[in-house]
C-alpha cells in the first residue's frame, strides 16, 4: 500500500513538474515574441507580455494621440481584444473598441465613444483611463 501511494505521488509530481515547465516555456516564448520597443518619427510603440500568453501594446503617435491594445489569454485568435484610443492626447480614453476572437463571424463587439457613452459605461472608461495613465507614466519619458 505504501509503495502504491509513493508511485502515485511520484506520478503526480512528474505531471505537475511537466505542467509548470510547459507554462514557463510558454511565458518565455510570449516575452520573446511580444516584448518590443519601437521608435520611429511617427510613433513610439511598446509591447509587453502579460500573464502566460497575453500581451498589451501601447503606442504614442507624434501628434500626441495614443492607442492601447490588449490581447488577453491566448492572444487575438482565441479571446476578445480591446483597443482604447486617446484621440486628442489629453490622457483620457475617447474610444473603446472590442473585437471578438478571429474564428467567429461578426467579430466587432462594443464600440464606445466617451462623448456619447460615458455615463452608461463609466466603469469601463474609468478602467481604461487608469490603464492609460499607468502606461503614460511608465513609457512617456
ABEGO torsion letter per residue (X at the ends): XAAAAAAAAAAAAAAAAAAAAAAAAAAAAAAAAABBBBBBAABBBBBBBBEAABBBBBBBBAAGBBBBBBBBEAEAAABBBBBBBBAAGAGBBABBBBBBBAABBGABBBBBBAAAAAAAAAAAAAAAAAAAAAAAAAABX
